[in-house]
Amino acid sequence: MANANAASLTVVMIKPSRYDDDGYPITWYRSIIPSNTLAALYGLGRDCARRKVLGEDVEIILEPYDETNRRVSPRKIIAALKRRGGKALICLVGVQSNQFPRAVDLARPFLAAGLPVGLGGFHISGCISMLPELPREIVAAKEAGISLFAGEAEDGRFDEILCDAWAGKLKPVYNYLDHLPGLEGQPFPTLPASELRLSLNSRSSFDLGRGCPYQCSFCTIINVQGRKSRFRTPDDLEAIVRENAAQGIDRFFITDDNLARNKNWEGFFDRLILLRQEHGLRVKLIIQVDTQCHRIPNFIRKAAEAGVKRAFIGLENINPDNLIAANKRQNKITDYRTMLQRWREAGVYTWAGYITGFPADSKKSILRDVEIIKKELPVDLLELFFLTPLPGSEDHRNALRRGEWMDGDLNKYNLHHRVTHHSKMSDKEWEEAYDAAWKSYYSNEHIETVARRHAALEGRSPKAVVNYMMEFKAVYDIERIHPLEGGIVRLKYRTDRRPGMGFEWPGVFHLRMAGESVWKLWRYGRLFLDGYRIIKRVKADPQRAAYMDTALTPAAEDDFEHLTLFTETAGAEAAIARKKTQDRIRVEFGSAAKPAA
């Protein structure tokens, strides 16, 4: 810890995890996904310290904690703050709905010690944005003395928080949702290398834009970050890359919900290509894009040249009726194969999100659709989710208005637990379909199929994609959590268990943990051996370069009537009819017609 005196404000920034089903915070020796909100607030705090917003004689000390890769012990933090002296502010940052219960539990001992606590994130912002009255859990947090923050902290908002904390006058609520700041030239997300090395591959994160113009009913982003996009500049991007490169960090997750709709995308990619060619700064990127990105000239090619290694795509569903029901009209299933093939040809791994539980879904249709994806779409990793009415979304607001049942435990709102009933499936059927879909997609047979697709590309080894898929399979099958919550070596602490679930006796806890560790090692060993055998078989195939299957068949040669993707639902047949009409118009008039909704 830095040296301090009475003229100091220590800002403890905590990104909380959530509890697993046994009541233990999900913490890893190394986590997979870094917290961009933590990095953003740290960057703003660093700027406040540099500008001396509390006065020339007041030191601002920043202490970031990401609970997904570091145990957070309020007792130890409080003791350290007392030894240090000076004032303190506890910030619980980026709190999503599923993390809200843990965040409030962390806040209680700080409040009991007389320390001011602020809490912000998508749960607070989404509820304030969409609901006429605050939910009881937020009201209870406010009554307990937690200061609530809604909106974004740039443009001097964090200055105000620090000044109020220094004066001992934190407001009960800070609501900036009506005044979303511009991002050009704002302090950018950053964290010390010591914190970044607690994530797998020392990966950092940053955003290049916020907001989304689309209207998906299950989404909270449009109601928190707005429907009008705001952007950073290529100069901002270069500053981010150079600062991280100076501390040995070259892997990044760009957290924009849809980088393809960022008006500066080409300037960003061109700048990264220039930094790579002329300055040797070779970054490795994960980005998020929509299903129409391949229609933007040069987007995929330049993404690959800029250093994009993985692209997350919101596929969401292959039934157009479901997509329309969720206002996801921008997704055209007739484009899926072409789009995925372009990414594959560019050497970029594709991750697709897929939601189960739309109105037209049934257990049979979900399993059928997963089989169609496996056979006909060249996607690499599939991330399955339960359709969840997240607080802050239109779905959640509408469900409340209709008086529909929703699970009262916010800890389950991580898209990996069923928290509502379905109109066509029983609770058991929906849960069975979700589990069966995971196991079907990540069967050894399909992992080998995907490996063969990659081995058919010149210069591409099947090893990386097999490792990715086995990691997802391991986290789901062995750890029993969603792979996006995964990491390396799970950590559990007996006394950190969720209040109300009770502490296990020390002997029982440690004996159970020892047995669990042995079982996990055996299971991980089995998966490692399976993956090794798949890689060996694929590499040993002398005909691997000639591999071809339905998913790899050039989309231009599609015979729509003979692909199951286009014949199993009325919505798919209607989509094909629209596409044929549009193609005919293009041919007859020699210009691109506006796609139908």
C-alpha positions in Angstrom: 0.0 0.0 0.0 1.1 3.6 -0.7 2.2 5.8 2.2 -0.5 8.1 3.5 -1.3 10.6 6.2 -4.4 12.3 7.6 -4.7 14.4 4.4 -5.5 11.4 2.2 -8.6 9.7 0.7 -8.2 6.0 0.0 -10.7 4.9 -2.7 -11.3 1.2 -2.5 -12.8 0.0 -5.7 -14.4 -3.4 -5.6 -15.9 -5.3 -8.5 -18.0 -8.0 -6.7 -18.5 -11.5 -7.9 -21.7 -13.5 -7.3 -22.4 -16.6 -5.2 -22.4 -20.1 -6.7 -25.3 -22.4 -5.9 -23.6 -23.5 -2.7 -23.3 -19.9 -1.5 -19.6 -19.3 -2.1 -18.3 -16.3 -4.1 -17.0 -17.3 -7.5 -13.3 -16.5 -7.2 -10.4 -18.0 -9.2 -6.7 -18.0 -9.1 -6.9 -16.5 -12.6 -10.1 -15.2 -14.0 -11.1 -15.2 -17.7 -12.8 -11.9 -18.4 -11.5 -8.6 -17.0 -13.8 -6.0 -15.5 -13.9 -2.9 -17.8 -16.0 -0.9 -15.3 -13.2 -1.4 -12.7 -10.6 -0.3 -15.2 -12.8 2.7 -16.3 -13.3 3.9 -12.7 -9.6 3.4 -11.9 -8.7 5.5 -14.9 -11.0 8.2 -13.8 -9.6 8.1 -10.3 -6.1 8.3 -11.5 -7.0 11.4 -13.5 -8.6 12.9 -10.4 -5.5 12.3 -8.4 -3.3 13.8 -11.1 -5.5 16.9 -11.2 -5.6 17.2 -7.4 -9.4 17.6 -7.3 -9.4 17.5 -3.5 -6.6 20.1 -3.2 -2.9 20.3 -3.5 -2.3 18.8 -0.1 -4.7 15.8 -0.3 -3.4 12.5 -1.7 -5.9 10.2 -3.5 -4.9 6.6 -3.1 -6.6 4.0 -5.4 -7.0 0.3 -4.5 -8.8 -1.9 -7.1 -10.2 -5.3 -6.3 -11.7 -7.7 -8.7 -13.4 -10.4 -6.7 -13.4 -12.9 -9.6 -9.6 -13.2 -9.2 -8.9 -11.9 -5.7 -10.5 -12.6 -2.3 -12.2 -9.5 -0.9 -12.1 -9.5 2.9 -13.8 -6.4 4.3 -12.3 -7.1 7.8 -8.8 -7.0 6.4 -9.5 -3.9 4.3 -11.0 -2.1 7.2 -8.0 -2.9 9.4 -5.6 -1.7 6.8 -7.5 1.5 6.4 -7.4 2.1 10.1 -3.6 1.6 10.2 -3.1 4.0 7.3 -5.3 6.8 8.7 -7.0 9.4 6.6 -10.4 9.1 5.0 -11.8 6.4 2.8 -14.5 5.7 0.3 -15.7 2.2 -0.6 -16.9 1.9 -4.2 -18.8 -1.2 -5.4 -18.5 -0.8 -9.1 -20.1 -2.3 -12.2 -22.7 -4.3 -10.1 -24.9 -6.4 -12.3 -28.2 -7.8 -11.1 -26.7 -11.2 -10.3 -23.9 -9.5 -8.3 -26.2 -7.2 -6.3 -26.8 -9.6 -3.3 -23.0 -10.1 -2.9 -22.3 -6.4 -3.3 -24.8 -5.5 -0.5 -23.3 -8.2 1.7 -19.8 -6.7 1.2 -21.1 -3.3 2.0 -22.5 -4.1 5.4 -19.2 -4.5 7.4 -17.9 -1.3 5.8 -21.0 0.6 6.8 -20.8 -0.9 10.3 -17.2 0.5 10.5 -18.5 3.9 9.7 -17.1 4.0 6.2 -19.0 5.6 3.3 -20.1 3.2 0.6 -21.2 3.9 -3.0 -22.7 1.4 -5.3 -23.2 1.7 -9.1 -23.6 -0.5 -12.1 -26.2 -1.9 -14.5 -28.7 -3.1 -11.8 -29.0 0.4 -10.2 -29.0 2.2 -13.5 -31.3 -0.2 -15.3 -33.9 -0.1 -12.6 -33.9 3.7 -12.2 -34.1 4.0 -16.0 -37.0 1.6 -16.6 -39.1 1.3 -13.4 -41.5 3.9 -11.9 -40.5 2.8 -8.4 -37.3 1.3 -7.1 -37.3 -2.4 -6.3 -37.3 -3.3 -2.6 -33.7 -4.5 -2.6 -32.5 -1.1 -3.9 -34.7 0.7 -1.4 -33.3 -1.4 1.4 -29.7 -0.7 0.3 -30.4 3.0 0.3 -32.0 2.8 3.7 -28.9 1.0 5.0 -26.8 4.0 4.1 -25.4 2.9 0.7 -25.1 5.8 -1.8 -26.5 4.8 -5.2 -24.9 5.9 -8.5 -26.8 5.7 -11.8 -25.2 6.5 -15.2 -21.6 7.0 -16.2 -18.8 8.7 -14.2 -17.0 10.6 -16.9 -17.2 14.4 -17.5 -16.5 15.4 -13.9 -19.1 13.1 -12.2 -16.4 11.1 -10.3 -14.9 14.4 -9.2 -18.2 15.2 -7.5 -18.3 11.9 -5.8 -14.8 12.2 -4.4 -15.4 15.8 -3.2 -18.6 14.8 -1.4 -16.9 11.8 0.2 -14.0 14.0 1.3 -16.5 16.5 2.8 -18.5 13.6 4.5 -21.6 14.5 2.5 -22.3 11.7 0.1 -25.8 12.1 -1.5 -28.2 9.2 -1.2 -28.6 9.0 -5.0 -26.5 10.3 -7.9 -28.6 10.1 -11.1 -26.8 11.0 -14.3 -28.8 8.9 -16.7 -30.3 11.9 -18.5 -26.8 13.3 -19.3 -24.6 10.7 -21.0 -21.1 12.1 -21.5 -19.1 12.2 -24.7 -16.0 9.9 -24.7 -13.6 11.8 -26.9 -10.5 12.6 -24.9 -11.9 11.3 -21.6 -9.6 9.4 -19.3 -9.5 5.8 -20.5 -9.9 2.5 -18.7 -6.7 1.2 -17.2 -5.4 -0.9 -14.4 -1.9 -1.6 -13.0 -0.1 -4.6 -14.4 -0.1 -6.2 -11.0 -3.9 -6.4 -11.2 -4.1 -7.4 -14.9 -1.8 -10.3 -14.2 -4.5 -11.8 -12.1 -6.5 -12.5 -15.2 -5.8 -15.3 -17.7 -3.1 -14.2 -20.2 -2.9 -10.8 -18.4 -5.7 -9.5 -20.5 -7.0 -5.9 -20.2 -10.1 -4.3 -21.5 -11.4 -0.9 -22.7 -14.4 0.5 -24.6 -14.2 2.5 -27.8 -17.9 3.4 -27.8 -21.1 3.1 -25.7 -24.8 3.0 -26.6 -26.6 0.9 -29.3 -29.2 1.9 -31.9 -31.0 -1.4 -31.9 -34.1 -2.2 -29.8 -33.7 -5.8 -28.6 -36.3 -6.3 -25.8 -34.0 -8.5 -23.6 -31.1 -6.0 -23.6 -30.3 -3.5 -20.8 -27.6 -1.6 -22.7 -29.9 0.5 -24.7 -31.7 1.7 -21.5 -28.5 2.4 -19.5 -26.0 3.6 -22.1 -28.5 5.0 -24.5 -29.6 4.4 -28.1 -27.3 7.1 -29.5 -23.8 5.8 -29.8 -20.8 7.8 -28.4 -17.2 7.2 -29.4 -13.6 7.5 -28.5 -11.0 8.5 -31.2 -8.1 6.6 -32.8 -5.8 8.9 -30.8 -7.5 7.6 -27.6 -7.0 4.0 -28.8 -3.3 4.6 -29.5 -2.8 6.1 -26.0 -4.5 3.0 -24.5 -2.3 0.6 -26.4 0.9 2.4 -25.8 0.3 2.7 -22.0 -0.5 -1.0 -21.7 2.4 -2.0 -23.9 4.7 -0.1 -21.6 3.7 -2.4 -18.8 3.9 -5.6 -20.9 0.2 -5.9 -21.7 -0.8 -6.6 -25.3 -4.1 -8.6 -25.0 -7.4 -6.8 -24.8 -11.1 -7.3 -24.7 -12.9 -4.4 -26.4 -16.1 -4.3 -24.6 -18.2 -2.3 -27.1 -21.5 -4.1 -27.5 -21.1 -3.8 -31.3 -17.8 -2.5 -32.6 -19.1 -2.8 -36.2 -21.5 0.1 -35.5 -18.8 2.4 -34.2 -18.4 5.1 -36.8 -14.6 5.1 -36.1 -14.1 1.4 -36.6 -11.9 1.8 -39.7 -9.8 4.5 -38.1 -9.3 2.2 -35.1 -8.2 -0.7 -37.3 -6.0 1.4 -39.5 -4.3 2.8 -36.4 -3.7 -0.6 -35.0 -2.4 -1.9 -38.3 0.0 1.1 -38.4 1.2 0.5 -34.9 1.8 -3.1 -35.8 3.7 -2.4 -39.0 5.7 0.6 -38.0 6.2 0.3 -34.3 6.0 -3.4 -33.6 3.0 -3.1 -31.3 1.1 -6.4 -32.0 -2.1 -6.5 -30.0 -4.4 -9.5 -29.7 -8.1 -8.6 -29.5 -11.5 -10.0 -28.6 -14.3 -7.9 -30.1 -18.1 -8.1 -30.2 -20.0 -7.5 -33.4 -23.5 -8.0 -35.0 -24.5 -10.5 -37.7 -24.4 -7.8 -40.4 -20.7 -6.9 -40.0 -19.6 -8.8 -43.0 -21.7 -6.5 -45.2 -19.4 -3.6 -44.2 -16.6 -3.4 -46.9 -13.2 -4.4 -45.5 -14.5 -4.7 -41.9 -13.5 -8.4 -41.4 -10.3 -8.1 -43.4 -9.1 -5.1 -41.5 -10.2 -6.6 -38.1 -7.9 -9.6 -38.7 -5.0 -7.4 -39.8 -5.5 -5.2 -36.7 -5.1 -8.2 -34.4 -8.6 -9.5 -33.8 -8.3 -13.2 -32.8 -11.8 -13.8 -31.5 -15.2 -12.3 -32.4 -18.3 -12.6 -30.3 -21.5 -12.5 -32.3 -25.0 -12.2 -31.0 -26.5 -14.9 -33.1 -29.3 -15.3 -30.4 -31.5 -17.7 -32.4 -32.1 -19.3 -35.8 -35.8 -19.0 -35.8 -36.9 -15.6 -37.3 -40.1 -15.7 -35.4 -38.2 -15.7 -32.1 -35.9 -12.9 -33.3 -38.9 -10.7 -34.3 -40.5 -11.4 -30.9 -37.4 -10.0 -29.3 -37.1 -7.0 -31.6 -33.9 -8.5 -33.0 -34.9 -7.6 -36.5 -31.3 -6.9 -37.6 -30.4 -10.6 -37.5 -31.0 -12.3 -40.9 -30.6 -16.0 -40.8 -30.0 -16.0 -44.5 -26.7 -14.2 -43.7 -25.5 -16.4 -40.9 -23.5 -18.9 -43.0 -21.8 -16.2 -45.2 -20.9 -14.1 -42.2 -19.4 -17.0 -40.2 -17.5 -18.3 -43.3 -15.9 -14.8 -43.8 -14.6 -14.8 -40.2 -13.3 -18.3 -40.5 -11.5 -17.5 -43.8 -9.9 -14.5 -42.1 -8.5 -16.7 -39.4 -10.7 -15.4 -36.6 -12.4 -17.7 -34.1 -16.1 -17.1 -33.7 -18.1 -17.2 -30.4 -21.9 -17.0 -30.8 -24.4 -16.3 -28.1 -27.6 -18.4 -28.3 -30.7 -17.8 -26.2 -33.1 -20.5 -25.2 -36.7 -19.9 -24.1 -38.1 -17.6 -26.7 -41.9 -17.8 -27.2 -41.7 -20.3 -30.2 -39.2 -22.6 -28.4 -39.9 -26.0 -27.1 -37.6 -28.7 -25.7 -37.7 -30.5 -29.1 -37.1 -27.3 -31.1 -34.2 -26.2 -29.0 -32.4 -29.5 -29.5 -33.3 -29.6 -33.2 -31.9 -26.1 -33.6 -28.6 -26.9 -31.9 -28.2 -29.9 -34.3 -28.8 -27.5 -37.2 -26.2 -25.2 -35.9 -23.7 -28.0 -35.5 -24.3 -29.2 -39.0 -24.9 -26.1 -41.1 -23.2 -23.1 -39.4 -19.4 -22.9 -39.1 -19.4 -21.3 -35.7 -16.7 -22.3 -33.2 -17.9 -21.8 -29.7 -21.5 -21.5 -28.7 -22.6 -19.8 -25.5 -26.0 -20.8 -24.5 -28.3 -18.8 -22.2 -31.7 -18.8 -20.6 -33.9 -16.0 -21.8 -33.8 -13.8 -18.7 -35.9 -10.6 -17.9 -32.9 -8.6 -16.7 -33.8 -5.6 -14.6 -33.3 -2.6 -16.9 -34.7 -4.4 -19.9 -38.0 -4.0 -21.7 -38.7 -7.7 -21.0 -38.4 -7.2 -17.3 -40.5 -4.1 -17.2 -43.3 -5.8 -19.2 -43.2 -8.9 -17.0 -43.7 -6.7 -13.9 -46.6 -4.9 -15.5 -48.2 -8.2 -16.4 -47.6 -9.6 -12.9 -45.7 -12.6 -14.1 -43.7 -14.7 -11.8 -39.9 -14.0 -11.6 -37.5 -15.6 -9.2 -36.9 -13.3 -6.3 -33.2 -14.2 -5.9 -31.2 -11.8 -8.0 -28.1 -14.0 -7.6 -29.6 -16.2 -10.3 -30.0 -13.5 -12.9 -26.8 -14.5 -14.7 -28.5 -16.0 -17.8 -27.4 -19.5 -16.6 -30.4 -20.0 -14.3 -34.1 -20.2 -15.2 -35.8 -17.4 -13.4 -39.2 -17.4 -15.2 -41.8 -19.8 -16.5 -42.2 -20.6 -20.2 -45.5 -20.6 -22.0 -44.9 -23.9 -23.8 -42.3 -25.8 -21.7 -42.5 -26.9 -18.1 -39.7 -25.6 -15.9 -38.2 -29.1 -16.0 -38.4 -29.3 -19.8 -36.7 -25.9 -20.2 -33.9 -26.8 -17.8 -33.4 -30.2 -19.4 -33.3 -28.7 -22.9 -30.7 -26.1 -21.8 -28.5 -28.8 -20.3 -28.9 -31.1 -23.2 -28.1 -28.3 -25.7 -24.7 -27.7 -23.9 -23.8 -31.3 -23.8 -24.8 -31.8 -27.5 -22.7 -28.9 -28.8 -19.7 -29.8 -26.7 -19.7 -33.5 -27.4 -16.4 -34.9 -28.4 -17.8 -35.7 -31.8 -18.7 -32.1 -32.5 -15.4 -30.8 -31.0 -13.6 -33.0 -33.5 -15.8 -31.7 -36.4 -14.9 -28.1 -35.5 -11.2 -29.1 -35.2 -11.4 -30.6 -38.7 -12.9 -27.4 -40.1 -9.9 -25.5 -38.7 -7.3 -28.0 -39.9 -8.6 -27.6 -43.4 -7.4 -24.0 -43.4 -3.8 -23.5 -44.6 -1.5 -22.8 -41.7 -4.1 -23.4 -39.1 -3.7 -25.9 -36.3 -6.8 -27.5 -34.7 -5.2 -27.3 -31.2 -6.4 -23.8 -30.2 -10.1 -24.4 -31.0 -10.0 -27.8 -29.3 -8.5 -26.2 -26.2 -11.2 -23.4 -26.2 -14.0 -25.9 -26.6 -12.6 -28.2 -23.9 -12.3 -25.2 -21.5 -16.0 -24.4 -22.0 -16.9 -28.0 -21.6 -14.9 -28.3 -18.4 -16.4 -25.2 -16.8 -19.9 -26.2 -17.6 -19.6 -30.0 -16.8 -17.2 -29.8 -13.9 -17.5 -26.4 -12.2 -21.3 -26.3 -13.0 -21.2 -22.6 -13.8 -21.4 -20.7 -17.1 -18.1 -20.7 -19.0 -18.1 -16.8 -19.0 -17.8 -17.0 -15.2 -14.9 -19.4 -15.5 -11.2 -19.2 -14.7 -8.2 -21.3 -13.6 -8.3 -23.1 -10.2 -11.4 -22.3 -8.2 -10.9 -20.8 -4.8 -13.4 -21.1 -1.9 -13.2 -19.6 1.6 -15.3 -21.2 4.4 -16.2 -17.9 6.1 -17.2 -16.1 2.9 -20.4 -18.1 2.5 -23.6 -16.3 1.7 -25.5 -15.1 4.8 -28.3 -17.4 5.8 -26.7 -20.6 4.4 -24.5 -21.2 7.5 -20.8 -21.9 7.8 -19.7 -25.5 7.4 -17.6 -27.0 10.2 -13.9 -26.6 9.4 -13.2 -30.3 9.2 -16.2 -31.0 7.0 -15.4 -28.0 4.7 -11.8 -28.9 4.2 -12.5 -32.6 3.8 -15.2 -31.9 1.2 -12.9 -29.5 -0.6 -10.1 -32.1 -0.7 -12.5 -34.7 -2.2 -13.9 -32.2 -4.7 -10.4 -31.3 -5.8 -9.4 -35.0 -6.4 -12.7 -35.5 -8.4 -12.0 -32.4 -10.4 -8.4 -33.3 -11.2 -9.6 -36.7 -12.5 -12.3 -35.1 -14.6 -9.9 -32.5 -16.0 -7.4 -35.2 -16.8 -10.1 -37.1 -18.7 -11.0 -34.0 -20.7 -7.3 -33.2 -21.4 -6.8 -36.7 -22.7 -9.9 -36.6 -24.9 -8.7 -33.3 -26.4 -5.2 -34.6 -27.0 -6.6 -37.6 -28.8 -8.8 -35.4 -31.0 -5.9 -33.1 -31.9 -3.7 -36.1 -32.7 -6.3 -37.8 -34.9 -7.0 -34.6 -36.9 -3.4 -33.8 -37.4 -2.6 -37.3 -38.5 -5.3 -37.3 -41.2 -3.4 -36.9 -44.6 -6.6 -35.6 -46.1 -7.3 -32.9 -43.5 -6.8 -30.1 -46.0 -9.5 -31.5 -48.2 -12.1 -31.7 -45.4 -15.5 -30.3 -46.4 -19.0 -30.4 -44.8 -22.3 -28.6 -45.1 -21.3 -25.7 -42.9 -18.2 -25.0 -45.1 -20.0 -25.2 -48.4 -19.8 -21.7 -50.0 -23.0 -19.9 -49.1 -23.4 -18.7 -52.7 -24.1 -22.3 -53.6 -26.8 -22.7 -51.1 -29.9 -24.5 -52.2 -32.3 -23.1 -49.6 -34.8 -25.8 -50.0 -32.3 -28.5 -49.0 -30.9 -26.8 -45.9 -32.7 -27.6 -42.6 -31.9 -24.1 -41.3 -34.3 -22.7 -43.9 -37.0 -25.3 -44.0 -37.9 -26.1 -40.3 -39.9 -23.0 -39.4 -42.5 -20.8 -41.1 -40.4 -17.8 -40.2 -37.4 -19.3 -42.0 -39.5 -19.9 -45.1 -40.7 -16.3 -45.0 -37.1 -15.1 -44.6 -36.1 -17.0 -47.8 -39.0 -15.6 -49.7 -38.0 -12.0 -48.7 -34.4 -12.7 -49.7 -35.3 -14.1 -53.1 -37.5 -11.0 -53.7 -34.7 -8.7 -52.7 -32.2 -10.6 -55.0 -34.6 -10.4 -57.9 -35.0 -6.6 -57.4 -31.3 -6.1 -57.3 -30.8 -8.0 -60.5 -33.7 -6.2 -62.3 -32.8 -2.7 -61.2 -29.1 -3.1 -60.8 -28.9 -1.5 -57.3 -29.1 -2.7 -53.8 -32.6 -2.5 -52.4 -33.2 -1.8 -48.8 -33.6 -5.1 -46.9 -37.1 -5.8 -45.6 -37.6 -5.7 -41.8 
